[in-house]
Amino acid sequence: MDVCAETGDMREALELVRTTAPDLVTIDLSLADGNGLELVKRLRAYDGAIRILVCSMHDEALFAYRALKAGAMGYIGKEQATTHVIDAIRQVLKGKIWLSENMTERALQGVAHGGSVANPATIDGLSDRELEVFGLIGRGMGPSEIAEQLHLSVKTIETHRENIKKKLSLRSGSELIRLAMQWTLDQR
């Protein structure tokens, strides 16, 4: 295996994939200029056959399903990467799905019980964009800063904040900020 390119920037990643045509792309969810799930979606739109493995420190129970839904073929937590990354890469290169044993069991339990892996009454029930906004709130950003970073209007961010509060049964903006900050700290 050879590494043909490396970057932490979404725009550069898209260009590098176009110019190097890699057999497999590994993506972190935290990028300098965007969200790894969005990069997965863009790469999948660019090339429907591209093999993508997400390798991230973020909570596997929350993000693995989202990564697969976005178009990745696997998700490996960074804590597992030292022992399983080669296996995960080989599995994805064969065109197969890679998940940890725990995540595979969770997914199968969800299917067996006729439900989804996500629980709509928890953070799992947030859309990808809502989760992105929630994480930025947790990093102490206000609506205008979030809007600027995501290239959206402040009104759109406020709508996302209201939807998040409803989905999480929160009564106020301060409850939202407190929960988002606690969640962000727990992700580290």
C-alpha positions as CSV (number, residue, x, y, z in Angstrom):
1,M,0.0,0.0,0.0
2,D,1.2,3.5,-0.8
3,V,-0.1,6.9,0.4
4,C,-0.5,8.9,-2.8
5,A,-1.7,12.2,-1.2
6,E,-2.6,13.7,2.2
7,T,-4.5,16.8,3.3
8,G,-6.8,18.1,6.1
9,D,-8.7,20.4,3.8
10,M,-11.9,19.4,2.0
11,R,-11.3,21.5,-1.2
12,E,-7.8,20.1,-1.6
13,A,-9.0,16.6,-0.9
14,L,-11.5,16.8,-3.8
15,E,-8.8,18.1,-6.1
16,L,-6.3,15.4,-5.0
17,V,-8.9,12.6,-5.6
18,R,-9.4,14.0,-9.1
19,T,-5.7,14.2,-9.9
20,T,-4.4,11.0,-8.2
21,A,-7.4,8.6,-8.6
22,P,-6.7,6.7,-5.4
23,D,-8.0,3.1,-4.8
24,L,-9.2,4.1,-1.4
25,V,-9.7,7.4,0.5
26,T,-9.6,7.6,4.3
27,I,-11.4,10.6,5.8
28,D,-11.5,12.1,9.2
29,L,-14.8,13.8,10.2
30,S,-12.9,16.9,11.4
31,L,-11.5,19.0,8.5
32,A,-10.0,22.4,8.5
33,D,-12.7,23.8,6.2
34,G,-15.7,21.5,6.5
35,N,-17.3,18.4,7.6
36,G,-16.0,14.9,6.7
37,L,-19.5,13.6,6.1
38,E,-20.0,16.3,3.5
39,L,-16.7,15.3,1.9
40,V,-17.9,11.7,1.8
41,K,-21.1,12.8,0.0
42,R,-19.2,14.9,-2.5
43,L,-16.7,12.2,-3.3
44,R,-19.5,9.7,-3.7
45,A,-21.3,12.1,-6.1
46,Y,-18.0,12.6,-8.0
47,D,-17.3,8.9,-8.3
48,G,-20.0,6.4,-7.3
49,A,-17.4,3.5,-7.2
50,I,-14.9,5.2,-5.0
51,R,-13.9,3.3,-1.8
52,I,-14.1,5.4,1.3
53,L,-13.1,4.6,4.9
54,V,-13.8,7.0,7.7
55,C,-11.3,7.0,10.5
56,S,-12.2,9.3,13.3
57,M,-12.1,10.0,17.0
58,H,-15.8,10.9,17.1
59,D,-18.3,8.6,18.7
60,E,-18.7,5.5,16.5
61,A,-22.2,4.9,17.8
62,L,-23.3,8.3,16.6
63,F,-21.2,8.7,13.4
64,A,-20.6,5.2,11.9
65,Y,-24.2,4.9,10.6
66,R,-24.1,8.5,9.3
67,A,-20.8,7.8,7.5
68,L,-22.3,4.7,5.8
69,K,-25.4,6.6,4.9
70,A,-23.3,9.4,3.3
71,G,-21.5,6.8,1.1
72,A,-18.5,5.5,3.1
73,M,-17.9,1.7,3.1
74,G,-16.5,1.7,6.6
75,Y,-15.9,3.5,9.9
76,I,-13.0,2.9,12.3
77,G,-12.5,4.7,15.5
78,K,-9.0,6.1,16.0
79,E,-8.7,4.1,19.2
80,Q,-9.1,0.9,17.0
81,A,-7.0,2.2,14.1
82,T,-3.7,1.0,15.5
83,T,-4.8,-2.6,15.6
84,H,-7.4,-2.8,12.9
85,V,-6.8,-0.2,10.2
86,I,-5.0,-2.6,7.8
87,D,-7.9,-5.1,8.1
88,A,-10.4,-2.2,7.5
89,I,-8.6,-1.0,4.5
90,R,-8.4,-4.5,3.0
91,Q,-12.1,-5.1,3.6
92,V,-13.1,-1.8,2.0
93,L,-10.8,-2.4,-1.0
94,K,-12.6,-5.7,-1.5
95,G,-15.9,-3.8,-1.7
96,K,-17.1,-4.9,1.7
97,I,-18.4,-2.9,4.7
98,W,-16.1,-2.5,7.7
99,L,-17.5,-1.7,11.2
100,S,-16.2,-2.6,14.6
101,E,-17.7,-5.7,16.3
102,N,-19.7,-3.5,18.7
103,M,-21.1,-1.3,15.9
104,T,-22.0,-4.4,13.8
105,E,-23.9,-5.8,16.8
106,R,-25.7,-2.5,17.4
107,A,-26.8,-2.3,13.8
108,L,-28.0,-5.9,13.7
109,Q,-29.9,-5.4,17.0
110,G,-31.6,-2.3,15.4
111,V,-32.6,-4.3,12.4
112,A,-33.7,-7.4,14.4
113,H,-36.0,-5.2,16.5
114,G,-37.6,-3.6,13.4
115,G,-36.1,-0.2,14.2
116,S,-33.3,2.0,13.2
117,V,-29.9,2.4,14.7
118,A,-30.8,6.0,15.4
119,N,-33.0,7.0,18.3
120,P,-35.0,10.1,17.3
121,A,-35.3,11.4,21.0
122,T,-31.5,11.7,21.3
123,I,-28.6,13.3,19.5
124,D,-28.7,10.3,17.2
125,G,-32.0,11.7,15.8
126,L,-30.4,15.0,14.6
127,S,-29.8,15.4,10.9
128,D,-26.1,15.6,9.7
129,R,-26.4,19.4,9.4
130,E,-28.1,19.8,12.8
131,L,-25.3,17.7,14.3
132,E,-22.7,19.9,12.7
133,V,-24.4,23.0,14.1
134,F,-24.8,21.3,17.5
135,G,-21.0,20.6,17.5
136,L,-20.2,24.1,16.6
137,I,-22.4,25.4,19.4
138,G,-20.5,23.1,21.7
139,R,-17.3,24.7,20.6
140,G,-18.6,28.1,21.8
141,M,-19.6,29.5,18.5
142,G,-22.6,31.9,18.1
143,P,-25.1,31.8,15.3
144,S,-23.3,34.4,13.1
145,E,-19.9,32.6,13.5
146,I,-21.6,29.3,12.6
147,A,-23.4,30.8,9.6
148,E,-20.1,32.2,8.3
149,Q,-18.2,28.9,8.7
150,L,-21.0,26.9,7.1
151,H,-21.7,29.5,4.4
152,L,-25.4,29.7,5.5
153,S,-27.6,32.6,6.7
154,V,-28.0,33.4,10.4
155,K,-31.7,32.7,9.9
156,T,-30.9,29.2,8.7
157,I,-28.7,28.6,11.7
158,E,-31.4,29.9,14.0
159,T,-33.9,27.4,12.4
160,H,-31.4,24.6,13.0
161,R,-31.1,25.6,16.6
162,E,-34.8,25.6,17.1
163,N,-35.1,22.2,15.4
164,I,-32.3,20.8,17.6
165,K,-34.1,22.2,20.7
166,K,-37.3,20.5,19.7
167,K,-35.7,17.2,18.9
168,L,-33.8,17.1,22.2
169,S,-36.7,18.4,24.2
170,L,-34.8,21.5,25.4
171,R,-36.7,24.6,26.6
172,S,-34.1,27.3,26.1
173,G,-31.0,28.4,24.2
174,S,-28.9,28.1,27.4
175,E,-29.9,24.5,27.8
176,L,-28.9,23.9,24.2
177,I,-25.5,25.5,24.8
178,R,-24.9,23.7,28.0
179,L,-25.8,20.3,26.5
180,A,-23.8,21.0,23.3
181,M,-20.7,22.0,25.3
182,Q,-20.9,18.9,27.5
183,W,-21.4,16.7,24.5
184,T,-18.4,18.3,22.8
185,L,-16.2,17.8,25.9
186,D,-17.3,14.1,26.0
187,Q,-16.2,13.6,22.4
188,R,-12.6,14.4,23.2
